[in-house]
Amino acid sequence: MKKQLINRLNRRISFASTTTKKDENGVPKTTDTVLFSCWAEFWSQSITEKTATIGTVLEDTVFFNVPEQMRKKIDSKMKIIDGQNKYSIFAIDPRPSEGIIRIVAKVVT
């Protein structure tokens, strides 16, 4: 991991998978199971980017940078849990020259 990246990883996030199980009454319930956690850098779009992405698939997206060397592989079916917010992964962009993986995500409502 690049030395300058360590100072920017200031937010603890968790990666989770969504599973559906039936409760005691046979009603399906969706739950998130945390797979692993890591430190990440977080930022949202600038005002210019927000106005440029209105009406596109990138509207209301945020970005997470995580270390490139992880014990588990990040998958687009996973969800990101950041405090009280839950995000679906929109795109995964490995950047080996920077030592990071950039994740584009959207808030799950």
Backbone bond lengths (Angstrom), bond angles and torsions (degrees), N, CA, C in turn:
res aa  C-N    CA-C-N  psi(-1)  N-CA   C-N-CA  omega(-1)  CA-C   N-CA-C  phi
1 M - - - 1.450 - - 1.524 108.18 -
2 K 1.292 116.53 136.86 1.457 122.16 179.94 1.526 109.51 -64.80
3 K 1.330 115.62 139.58 1.453 120.81 -175.66 1.533 112.98 -60.39
4 Q 1.326 118.38 -42.51 1.458 120.40 -178.13 1.526 112.70 -67.89
5 L 1.324 118.23 -21.30 1.459 121.44 179.38 1.528 111.76 -69.21
6 I 1.303 118.48 -32.81 1.465 122.44 -175.74 1.527 111.41 -56.60
7 N 1.306 117.85 -40.32 1.470 121.10 -179.27 1.521 112.84 -67.24
8 R 1.327 117.53 -24.01 1.466 121.07 -176.72 1.528 112.83 -89.03
9 L 1.319 118.22 -16.35 1.470 121.20 -179.02 1.522 108.49 -82.52
10 N 1.331 116.16 88.40 1.463 119.93 -171.49 1.527 113.77 -121.87
11 R 1.320 116.85 13.12 1.464 120.66 -177.63 1.527 108.77 -132.29
12 R 1.323 116.67 127.30 1.469 121.35 179.73 1.528 108.43 -88.43
13 I 1.327 116.54 122.10 1.462 121.43 178.29 1.520 109.42 -123.98
14 S 1.318 116.10 160.50 1.460 122.17 177.66 1.511 109.09 -124.06
15 F 1.325 115.11 145.86 1.455 121.63 173.92 1.523 107.10 -104.57
16 A 1.326 116.19 133.60 1.462 120.89 -175.36 1.520 110.56 -133.65
17 S 1.319 114.23 154.53 1.470 119.56 172.55 1.526 107.32 -110.68
18 T 1.318 115.94 149.85 1.455 121.48 -179.09 1.520 109.00 -99.81
19 T 1.314 115.82 127.76 1.461 120.67 177.76 1.524 109.04 -126.15
20 T 1.311 115.15 150.80 1.461 120.51 177.82 1.518 108.37 -115.45
21 K 1.316 115.96 124.58 1.469 122.57 178.28 1.514 108.37 -130.14
22 K 1.315 115.81 153.59 1.466 120.01 176.43 1.522 109.50 -89.09
23 D 1.334 115.20 139.82 1.463 119.41 176.44 1.522 109.68 -82.98
24 E 1.331 116.99 -173.30 1.465 121.43 -176.67 1.527 113.38 -62.70
25 N 1.343 117.05 -20.16 1.467 120.95 178.18 1.527 112.65 -94.97
26 G 1.321 117.05 2.60 1.453 121.14 -179.79 1.512 114.90 82.53
27 V 1.335 116.47 9.94 1.465 121.26 179.41 1.534 108.92 -87.85
28 P 1.336 118.25 126.55 1.467 120.11 179.12 1.530 111.86 -64.79
29 K 1.326 116.59 133.35 1.459 122.88 177.47 1.518 108.33 -126.41
30 T 1.320 115.43 134.90 1.462 121.48 178.51 1.522 108.94 -95.31
31 T 1.321 116.13 130.13 1.461 121.09 178.14 1.517 109.65 -131.83
32 D 1.322 115.40 152.49 1.464 121.87 176.00 1.519 108.70 -102.70
33 T 1.318 115.90 127.68 1.456 122.18 178.01 1.522 108.12 -108.05
34 V 1.334 117.14 119.35 1.463 121.19 -179.10 1.525 108.81 -70.62
35 L 1.334 115.17 126.96 1.460 121.68 -179.62 1.527 111.49 -93.30
36 F 1.334 116.41 -44.96 1.459 121.32 177.65 1.518 109.05 -165.39
37 S 1.323 116.08 165.39 1.463 122.76 179.29 1.519 109.20 -126.92
38 C 1.314 115.93 157.85 1.462 120.48 176.40 1.526 108.81 -158.38
39 W 1.333 115.68 170.40 1.454 121.43 175.08 1.514 108.31 -88.25
40 A 1.318 116.63 144.40 1.457 121.39 -177.28 1.518 110.98 -143.41
41 E 1.316 114.13 161.56 1.451 122.03 170.13 1.530 106.17 -103.67
42 F 1.322 117.08 136.16 1.461 121.85 -176.42 1.516 109.30 -123.05
43 W 1.315 116.53 140.61 1.453 120.43 166.93 1.508 110.31 -157.30
44 S 1.330 113.88 153.50 1.463 119.79 178.45 1.526 108.36 -104.34
45 Q 1.309 115.33 177.35 1.454 120.16 -178.71 1.524 111.21 -71.58
46 S 1.326 115.15 151.08 1.468 120.17 174.01 1.528 108.31 -74.88
47 I 1.307 116.52 168.58 1.467 121.14 178.98 1.527 110.44 -58.24
48 T 1.309 117.39 -41.82 1.468 121.37 179.19 1.519 110.94 -61.62
49 E 1.343 116.11 -44.82 1.470 120.09 178.94 1.525 111.22 -65.76
50 K 1.318 116.55 -39.38 1.470 119.77 179.45 1.524 111.77 -61.51
51 T 1.316 116.90 -44.18 1.464 118.79 179.94 1.524 111.62 -70.71
52 A 1.333 117.28 -31.75 1.464 120.61 -179.78 1.530 111.87 -73.09
53 T 1.331 117.56 -24.63 1.467 120.13 -176.07 1.527 113.63 -99.86
54 I 1.322 117.96 4.34 1.469 120.42 178.71 1.524 108.96 -60.18
55 G 1.317 115.91 128.07 1.455 121.67 179.16 1.514 114.65 83.83
56 T 1.338 117.82 2.62 1.461 120.95 177.98 1.528 109.50 -108.74
57 V 1.326 115.79 174.04 1.471 119.58 179.31 1.525 111.34 -69.18
58 L 1.319 118.42 -18.25 1.462 121.44 179.68 1.529 113.51 -88.37
59 E 1.326 117.06 3.51 1.458 120.07 178.43 1.526 109.84 -63.91
60 D 1.326 116.78 134.12 1.473 124.47 178.18 1.529 113.71 64.40
61 T 1.320 117.98 29.61 1.463 119.45 176.31 1.528 109.64 -92.19
62 V 1.328 114.96 156.16 1.460 123.00 175.45 1.527 107.73 -127.58
63 F 1.316 115.67 169.64 1.452 120.57 -176.13 1.520 111.02 -126.43
64 F 1.327 115.67 139.96 1.457 122.55 173.07 1.523 107.26 -124.38
65 N 1.327 117.52 132.29 1.456 121.99 169.46 1.517 106.76 -105.29
66 V 1.324 116.79 128.70 1.463 122.05 177.69 1.522 107.88 -125.83
67 P 1.337 117.96 158.25 1.462 119.67 179.29 1.523 111.44 -60.47
68 E 1.313 114.76 145.85 1.458 120.85 -179.18 1.535 111.64 -67.37
69 Q 1.319 116.73 -36.49 1.462 120.76 -177.49 1.524 109.99 -90.92
70 M 1.320 115.14 100.43 1.457 121.78 179.92 1.525 107.87 -120.55
71 R 1.315 117.16 152.85 1.468 120.63 178.17 1.516 112.04 -72.51
72 K 1.330 116.40 -29.75 1.464 121.04 179.23 1.515 109.11 -118.66
73 K 1.318 115.14 149.32 1.461 120.54 179.45 1.528 109.55 -81.65
74 I 1.318 116.15 134.92 1.465 121.59 178.61 1.518 108.45 -80.51
75 D 1.310 114.98 134.85 1.462 122.57 -174.60 1.525 108.80 -123.78
76 S 1.317 117.88 145.39 1.466 120.49 -177.74 1.531 113.12 -70.30
77 K 1.329 117.75 -10.61 1.468 120.68 176.36 1.527 111.62 -81.92
78 M 1.333 116.86 -13.29 1.462 121.18 179.85 1.519 110.67 -75.15
79 K 1.309 115.74 162.02 1.457 123.60 172.83 1.530 107.27 -113.13
80 I 1.317 115.64 153.48 1.463 121.23 175.12 1.523 107.27 -107.60
81 I 1.322 116.11 129.82 1.460 121.41 176.29 1.519 107.18 -110.55
82 D 1.332 115.28 120.83 1.458 122.63 -178.62 1.522 107.07 -128.01
83 G 1.312 116.45 95.24 1.463 120.36 -176.08 1.514 109.73 65.02
84 Q 1.317 117.38 -120.40 1.461 122.41 179.62 1.531 112.47 -92.27
85 N 1.318 117.37 -5.51 1.464 121.03 -178.11 1.525 111.41 -96.05
86 K 1.331 114.64 144.69 1.460 121.41 177.20 1.525 107.46 -122.49
87 Y 1.329 116.78 133.80 1.458 122.06 -176.43 1.526 109.77 -123.61
88 S 1.324 116.26 143.96 1.469 120.66 170.31 1.523 106.66 -96.58
89 I 1.321 115.74 143.53 1.459 120.99 -178.11 1.523 108.78 -81.75
90 F 1.314 115.38 124.50 1.460 122.57 -178.23 1.537 110.58 -95.62
91 A 1.339 116.69 -41.61 1.468 121.18 -179.75 1.520 109.53 -153.16
92 I 1.334 115.72 149.80 1.460 122.75 177.29 1.522 106.94 -122.80
93 D 1.330 116.55 122.58 1.460 122.03 -174.97 1.528 110.28 -124.71
94 P 1.352 118.11 95.94 1.469 119.62 176.93 1.531 110.70 -66.98
95 R 1.310 115.92 137.56 1.473 121.78 178.18 1.518 108.82 -130.18
96 P 1.346 116.96 79.15 1.468 120.49 -174.84 1.528 114.19 -59.73
97 S 1.332 117.62 -32.51 1.464 119.38 -179.42 1.531 111.58 -66.71
98 E 1.332 116.99 -25.18 1.458 121.50 178.61 1.532 112.19 -98.59
99 G 1.335 117.45 -10.34 1.462 121.14 -179.23 1.518 113.38 75.66
100 I 1.342 117.44 23.22 1.457 120.76 -177.23 1.525 111.33 -132.46
101 I 1.313 114.15 167.43 1.458 122.54 166.92 1.523 105.15 -119.88
102 R 1.327 116.76 124.17 1.470 120.77 177.60 1.516 108.23 -95.22
103 I 1.314 115.88 128.36 1.457 122.16 -179.85 1.524 108.62 -114.32
104 V 1.321 115.64 126.44 1.454 121.53 174.99 1.528 105.50 -97.56
105 A 1.324 117.27 127.65 1.469 120.75 -174.83 1.519 111.05 -138.28
106 K 1.339 114.94 159.09 1.458 122.56 176.84 1.515 109.26 -125.26
107 V 1.328 116.19 144.05 1.452 120.75 177.87 1.516 109.92 -65.43
108 V 1.334 116.08 135.32 1.457 121.36 175.86 1.523 106.82 -87.27
109 T 1.343 116.23 126.17 1.462 119.09 -178.68 1.504 110.89 -106.25
